């Protein structure tokens, strides 16, 4: 649930390549007995990777509801389906005794339509494998009177036999939610933050490295990128990233995470600096800064550069050059613009700590005496966001005596304990205004700056916490003036709708839900999204958006999360629903900032091989996201991975800012499926089905 979409692709890519290289075998099944729930984006990833089958048994651990099938077709958000089997003995530690066979036959929910089921014998949890006693029992159980016959064979043979019965099986659509271990969406918050930061940094580095290779012939760091990726993927193991490992694991992995992030960031800076040094100089005698944008849409944002604020406009997956006092857009209509900040701000933004309120051109936000939000007035839409008598950003501490895996389902019966507000002061920084709050609770402290930025609909909560509590959980909540039966949650390569009510036990069980960069509650014409930069555990009941910020369990790591933390979450009220408001873009913008580097001074005229502003990759449809731009695993081709974000059919042209000789549709393993025409304008026409992932393979001329 927690790794990003590209991480899941790389897990399968590297895993399948290993088995092919070492054993000459192509793996067709995903073998995952012990993972804490399964994302609804996984079936498409599997099918496009040549994986047709999946095995798990963990869903038998659910606490409130029993999944109605052991053999079924699992259909994801895009409509892809994989044949899935859960061994009916409901264990990966079968003793392979006669009672095991009896239980499997008795409990097999699909025995009326299938004559085949798996029994996972041995000590599977801990890697012990089968012992002599297992093998001796199995040798006597092949054809005993009163027991179903037992056959020992590779799992792929079982799945091929099961696949012959495929037409008889029922379909389960959507996520496979495990009604247990919801604490793992929050435990060991620093690991989750590093994982998010590494996923975004690796995306940035691969994009920058492709640009340097494609336009300037610089060597692509394939081996080093693979080494870094594999270590990040290692830490996504199901007891590391979820936060359920022992203390030593985090003592070591957090150090390595920091080293990996520093290494990756240094490579990004070096690569962008290399590109900047080859950009055509348009202005002499001025300081020049190059602003890079790796997201596939034009971004207009405020940046603080060299002691002053500037509003910049940067093209899709490209860059622009900014020079002191010069608007380069006057030279070229396609160029990006800059806006100088005036000496004094007179744009309707006001802040007052005494009155506990802040006002921008978009919102008026009022706070109570303890720092919670009393009101958010959307001036442009003449709409109040927070219901009367309720509090937004209501920071509460709950008793949490669970372990790293679980906390009590009824924790919210107790209303929680508020933090104590110690100090408040004003923030005035160019286009940014806000209030800075300092809180304490027990042995812990928390500081938070609530920020409004001119021209932005985001309300940012920039947070630092020194968390020293035992058996406590910190959450924030936002009751919003929205009525909706479904909350939309970002997952890998798309989004998922979940109920906001608790009508059935299935609804009741999904109390803590996983989302990546955003969740959104919308009516047809207005909605509110809650964005974050490193959190995953959410709760939405009726009209309350709730985010799990920190836990402090004592098992298996007695020091878990007793540390300093930094994170940002943002409230994003918007006209329209989550699709019309392009909420997915706002989530990416919070997580992927614009990057700046200074050009060499004086510029070298012989190096000027790049224009002063350009877009390298640009889809012309607002709902298409470019997830990855990388060099192919084999050869010098370029891989571009895109997906449809809103759940609709979309026709899009992908414009390339570089020459491509040939283009092909490929699968996630980068195998060519079919050729694609490239228009003279360097455009590739694409047609997406809802949430479809499309992978392109491009052949470029030699530089």
N, C-alpha and C positions, 0 to 999 in steps of 0.2 A: 504493500500500500504506500509506503513512504518513498522509496527510490523514484526518481524522475523517469519520464518516458524513455529518454535516450539511455539512461542507465540500464533499464530493462532490456533494451535492444542490445546494448554492449554485453550484458551478462550472457545472453543467448549467442551472440556473435562469437565471443571468445570461447564460450563453452563448446559450441558445435565445432568450431575450428580446431580446438584441442583434440576432441575425439577423432576427427577426420585425420589430423596429422599424426597422432600417436597410434591409432588403432585401425585407420582406414574405414571407419564406420560413421554413417550419418545418423545422428540422434533424431528420432521422430517423436519422442515423448518427453514431457516435462515431469520430472519425478520430484515432487515436493510434499513429502509427508507432513512436515512440521513448519508451516508458515501461518501467520496470524491473520488470515483473511486474504481475499484475492480480488484485485482491482478489475473492474469491468472493462478496462482497456486491454487486458491480457489476451483474450482470445484472438483479437486482430494481430497483435504482436506475434503470437505463436504461429498463426496461419501464414503470415507473411514471412516467417522465418523457416518454413518447412517443418513445423512441429504440429502434428495432427492430434496428439493424445496428451492427456494430463492425468496424473494420479496424485491424490491427496487423501488423508484421513482426518486432518485436523478439525474439519467442520463437525465431527462427531463430539467435539468438546463444547459445542454451543450449550448455553445454560437454560434457555427458555423454549426453544423450538427445535424440532428435529427436521433436518432436511429430508424431503420426501423421496429422494432417490439415492441409490448407490451407483447406478450407471445412467448417465444422461448426457445430453448435448448442452454444453454451456455456451450461451450466446452473449457476446459483448455489445458495447454501445453502438458499434457500427454494423452489427448484424452477422459478423463472423462467428463461427461456432466450432468448438473442438470437442471431441469425444472425451468425456471425463469419467473416471471411475474412483470410487471410494471403497476400499476393502470392507466388506460387511462385518468383519470381526471388530472393526473400529479400533484397531491398534496397529502400530508399527513394531510391536514387540511380541509377536505371537509365539507361544511355546510350541506350536505345531503339534499339539496333543489332540486326541480324538475330540475332546470337548471344544477345541478351536474349530474343527470342521463342523461340528453340530451347531455351534453358535453362528458360524458364517451362513450355513444353509437356512437356519431358522430366522435370522435377522435380515437376510438379503431382501431389500425392499423391491427389487426388480426381478425376482426369481421367476415370476410368471411370464416374463418376456425374454429372459436371458438364461442360458444354461452355464454361464461362466462368471467366476469371481476370483479375485486375488486374495492370497493369504501371505502377509509379510512376516516371515519367520526370522527368529534371531533376536539379537539385542540391537535394535536399530537406533535407540536414543543413546548416543555415546560412542557409536562406531564399533561396538564389539562384534557385530556380525553373528552368524550362526555358530553354535557350538556342536560338539559331537552328539549331544542328546537330541538336538533338533533334526540332524541328518538321520540318526537312527530311527526316530519316530516316523519320519517321512518315508523311509525305506519300507516300513511295515504298513503304511496307510494307503498304498497305491490303489488297492481294490479290496477293501474290507466290507464284509456284509453289514449293512445298516449305516454305512457312511458314504457320502459322495466320494467318487474317485478323485485322487490327488495326482497332479502331474507337476514335476519340476521342470521349468523351462525359462528361457529369457523372457523378460517382460514384453518385449516387442512382439513375440509370437502370441502372447495373450491378447495384446491390443489388436493385432490383425484378426484374430478370431472374434473378438468382441465387435470389431468394426463391421463384420458381416451381418450383425444384428442391428446395425445403426438405425435402420428405418423404424424399428420398433420402439426406440427410446423417446422419452419426453424431453422437452427443452426447458432449461432454466435460463431466464434472461436477466442480465444485470450482474451486479457484484455478488460474490460469494462472501457474505459478511459473517465473520466469526463472533459469536456472542460471548466473547471472553477476551482478556488481554488488551482491553482498551487503554490501559495505562501505558502501553508501549508506544502510543502515539505521542507521548510527552516526555517519558523518562529519559534521563541523560540528554538534556536540552542542548548542551554544547556539541555533542556528536551530531545531532540533527542539524544544527546551524552550520557546522563545518561541511556536512554532506551537501546541503543546499548551496553553500558558497562554492564548493568544489565543482559541483555540476554546472553552475553558471560560469565559473572561471574557465573550465575546460571547453565549454561551448565557445566562449570568447576567443580563447587561444587557438582553437581549430579554425575558426573563421578568419582571424588575423593571419594565421599561417598560410591558409589557402590564398588569401589576397596577395601576400608577399611572394608566394610561389607562382601564382597564375600571371601576375602582372610584371613581376621583376625577376623571376627565376630563382628566388631564394630557396634553399633546401628546406623541405618540409620535415619537421622533427618527428617522424613516424615512430621510431623506437622509443624515444623518451615519452611521447604521448601515450603509447601503449603501456609503458611501465607505470606511469602515473594513474591511468585509467584502472589498471588491474588492482592497484592498491586501494583505490577508492571503492571499487567493486567488492574487494575483500571485506572492507569494513561495513558493507551492507548485509553481511551474514546475519541470519535471523536472531542471533542473540547479541549482536554488537549494536547495529543501528537502532533496534527497538529499545535498547537500554537495559537489557536483561542479562548482562554479563557481570563477571566479578570485577573487583576494583582494579586489579592489575591490568585488565584489558583496556580500561579507560586511561589509566596512568600512562600506558604506552601509546595507545592510538591517538589520544589528543595531542601528544607531542608530534607524532608523525603527521597528523592532519595539518597542524600549524606549519610544519616544514614544507609539506606539499603545496599548501596554499601560497606561501611566500614564493616558492619556486615557480609556480604557475603564474602568479601575478608578475613576477620579474620577467618571465618570458613574454607575457602580454605586452608589458611596457617596452621591452626591447624590440618586439616585432612591430608595434605601432610606431615606435621611433624610427625604425628602418624605413617604413612606408612614408612617414612624414618627411624624411630627408630626401625623398625622391619626388616630392610634389613641386609642381611649377611655381616659382616665385612670381607673384603679381604685384607686390608692393615692396619697395625698398625702404630701409631705414625704420621699420616698425617691428615691434615684437610680434611674433606669429605663434598662434596656438592652433593645433589641429584637434578638432572634436570628432570622435568616432562614435558611430551608432550601429550596434550589431542587431538591432531589431528591424523587422521588415515593414516599417512604416516611417514616414517623416515625423520627427519629434521636435516640438517647440518647448523648450524648458529654460528655466533660469539656471545659470552656472556662476559660481564665484571663482574668478580667475584673476590672478595677479593683483589681488587687493580690491577688486571691484566686481559688481554683479553685472552680468550681461544676459540678455535673452537670446538664445541661439535657435536656429532652425537647421536641423541636420537631416539629410536625405536617408531613405531606407537602406539599411545595411551598407552604409557608406561613411563619408566624412565631409567636413567643410573646414576651411581655413579662416581663422579670425585674426585680423590685424588691428592694432590700436587705432581707433578713430576712423576706420574705413569700413564701409558697408560694401562687401564684395559683390552683393547681389546686383548692384547697379551695372556691373559688367556683363552679367548673364542672367536672363530671367530664370533659368533653372537653378541658379546658385542659391545657397542658403543665406539667410539674413541674420543680422545681429541688431540688437536694440540696446542702446546705452542707458544706464540707469541715471535718472536725474539726480541732482544734488539733494533735493528734498522730495519725499514721497507725498503725493496728493492724489491718491487713487482710491480713497474710501477705505483704507485699511487702518484700523485703530486697535489699540490694545490698552487695557487698564487692569493692573493687578488689584487696585483698590476696589474696583467694581466687579472683579472676577468675571470679565468678559473680554472677548476678542472679536474683531469684525474685519472681514476682508471684502473684496468686491462681490463675493458669492455668498458668504455665510455670516451670521451673527451667532456666536457660541457663548452661552452663559453657564457659569459653574456655581455650585453651592459652596458652603464654607469649608467642606472637606475635600474639594477638588473634583467631585463627580459632576457630570454634565446635566444641567437642568433643561437646557433648550438648545436646539440647533435649528435656526431659521434659515431656510433656503430662500434667499432674497430673489433670485432669478425666477424661481418657480412658485414663490409665495406659498411655501409649504413648510410646516413644522415637522421635523424628523423624529423627535423624541416625544412620546405620548405624555400628556400632562400628568404630573404626579409620579413619574418614573425617573430613573437616573441612568444616564449613559456613561460608559467607561467606568462601570461600578466595580472597582477592584476589591475582590473578596478573598479571604483565606479560609479554606475548609479543612476540617479534620480528614486525614488520609493515612490510615494505618495499614494500607495495603502494601504489597511488594512491588517490584518493578513492573510486573505484568498487569496487576489488577488493582482497582480501587472500588469501593462500595458503590453499587448502582444508585443507592438512595442518599448519596452524600449531600444533595441539595435540600433534603428535608430540613436540615439546619441552615438558616439563611447565610451563614458565613460571617466572618469577622472583618470589619473594614480596617484599612490601614490608617495610621495616625498621620495627619498632615502637619509637617514641622515648619515648612517655609514655602513661600511663593514669591516669584519675582517675574518681571517682564522680559520678553525677548523682542528686540527690534534689530533686524538684520536685513536691510534692503527690502526685497520683496517678501521676506519671511517675517511673520510676527507670531507671537504666541505667549504662553505662560509656562514657566518652569516650576514644577512641583517637587518637593522633597518629602518623602514619607518614611515612616519607620513601622516595623512590626516585630515584636519579640527581639531576637538578636539580629534581625535583618534590616536592610535599608533599600529604598527604591527611589530613583529620581526619574522624572518623566517630563519631557517638553512636548506640549500640545501645540502643533504648528499649523498655521494657515499660510499658504503661498499665493501671491497675487496671480489670478488667472487659472488657478487649479481648483478642482472639486475635491481634492483629497484633504482629509484632516488627519495629519500624521501624529502618531504617539511614539516618540523616540524615547526608548526606555533603557535604563541601566539598573541592574539589581545586584546587590550583594546578599545572596540568599543563604541563610544559616539555620533554617528551621528543620526540625525532625517531624516526620509524620504529618506534613501539611501540603496543601495544594493551593496555588495561586491562580485565579481565573479573573477574566474581565468579561462584562456583558453589556450589550446594547439593546434595550427594548426599542423597537422602531415602529413608526406609524404606518405599518404595512400589514395587509391581511393576505396571506397566501397559504395554500395547502402544501406547497412544495418549496424546498430550498435547493438552489442549484449550487453544486460543489465542483470545483475543478479537480480532476484527476489527470493521470497521464494521458496525453493526446486527446483531451476532450473534457467533458463535464458530465455529471450525473445528478439526477433529481432524487431527493429523499423527502419523506413526509415530515411535516412540522407538527403533526398530531400524534397521538398515541392510541389510535382506535383499536388496534389489534396487538397481540403479543409480538408479532413480527415488527410492528412499529415501535413498541415499547422497548424491545431488545436493542434497537439501533439508537441508543441514547447518545453515546459518544461516537462521532463519525469522523472519517478521515477526509481532509481536503488539502490541496496543495497551496496555491498562492491566493485563493479567494473562495469565499462563499457569498451567495447573493440571494436576497429575499425581494421579490418584485411583484407589483401589480402590473397590469398591461401598460400603464403610462408613467410609472415611477417606481423606483426601487432603491435599495441600500445594499452596498457590498461591504464586506469586511475583508481587507487584504492583510497579508503578513509577509515577512521576509525569511522566516525559518520555523514556523509552527505548523502542526498537523492535526491536533486534537480539537474538535469543535463539538458544539451542542446547540441545536436549534429546536426550541419548543415554542409553538405558536408564533409570536412576533419577536422573540429574543434571540439575537445572535450572540453566542458565547464562545470564548476562546480560552483553551487551557494553556497557561503560560509556563508554570513551573510545578514540579513535584519534588518530593524529598523522601523517597522510600529508603528503607534501611537494609533490604535484602534483594539481590545478593551482594550489592555494593553498599556498605554502611555509610559511605561518604557521598553517595549519589547527589549531584547537583548542589552540594554545599559549596558554592563558588560564586564568582562574579559572572554576570550574564549581560549581554547586549542584544536587543532585538527591537524591531519596529513593526507596529501594526497600524493600519489606516482605515478610517471609515470613509466610504465613498458614496454619498447620496447622488442620485442621477435621474434625469428624465428618461423615460422608456424602460424596457425590461433589460435583463443582463446582456442580451444579444444586441439590441439596439444601442445600448450604452457602451458596447465593446469593452466590457469589464475585463475580459482576458488580457487586453492590452495594458490596462492599468496595473494588473498584477505583475506582468512582465516588467513594466517600467519601474515599479518599486524594487524589483529584484535584480534588474540589469541596468545599472546607471550608465549615462554617457561617459566616455573615456576621453581624457585630454592628454596631449603631449606637446611639448614645445619643439618648434622646428629649429634646425641648426642655424646659427647666425655667425657670419653671413651665409646665405644659401649658396650652394654650389650649382651654377648654371648647367653644368653637364649632367647633374643628377635629376633634372626636372623632367621626369618621364610620366608623371601623373598630373591630371588637372587639379585645380585648387578646390574643386568640390565634385563629388560624383556619387551615384548609387550603384553598387555592384550587383545586388539582387533585389528585385522589387516585384512582389505579386500585386496585381491590380484589383484584387478583391479584398474587402475589409476583414473577412473572416478567415483568411488563410494565414497560418503561422509557419515560419521557417524554423524548424526545431534544430537542425544541424546542417553545417557546411563543413565538409572534411575531405581529406584525401582518401581514396579507396584503399582498402586493406591490401589489395593486389594490384600493382600497376600504378600509373600516374594519373588515372582518371579522377574526377571530382564527384563527390557524392553530395546531393542536396536533398534533405528530408523535410517534407512539408506535411501539414495536416489541416483539415477543416475543423474549426473550433466551435461552431454554433449548433451543429446537428441538422444541417440543411444541405441540399444539393447546390453546388456552386461551380460555375465555369470561370476560370481565371487564366490570364496570360501572365507568365513569369518572364519579366524583363531581365536580361543579363547585361551587366556593365563590362563584360569582357567577351572575347570571341570564343565560341565553342564550335568545334568541327562536327561533332556528332552528339546525339542525345538518345538515351534509352530509358525506358521504364525498367526498374530493378526491384528485386525483393529486398527484405531487410538484411539478408546475407550478402547483398550487393551483386547477386547473380542477375544477368540481363534477362528481361522478359520479352520486351518488344521495342523496336526503334520508334523514335518520336521526331517529327519534323521540326526544324528550327527556321523561323521566318527570317527574312533579310534584316529585319529590325532587331534581330537577336532576341526574339520572343518565342516561348514554348507554350502552346495552348494546352491547358489541363482541365479536366472535368472531375470534380470531387463528388462522392456520395457522402452522406452525413458521417462526420468524424473519421473520414477515410485518411489513412496515412499513404502518402505517395513518396517513393524514393526515386530520384533521378540519378543517372550516371552519365557524366559528361566527359567527352574527350576534348582536350584543349590543345592548341598548337604549342610546340616547344618554344620556350622563351630563350 
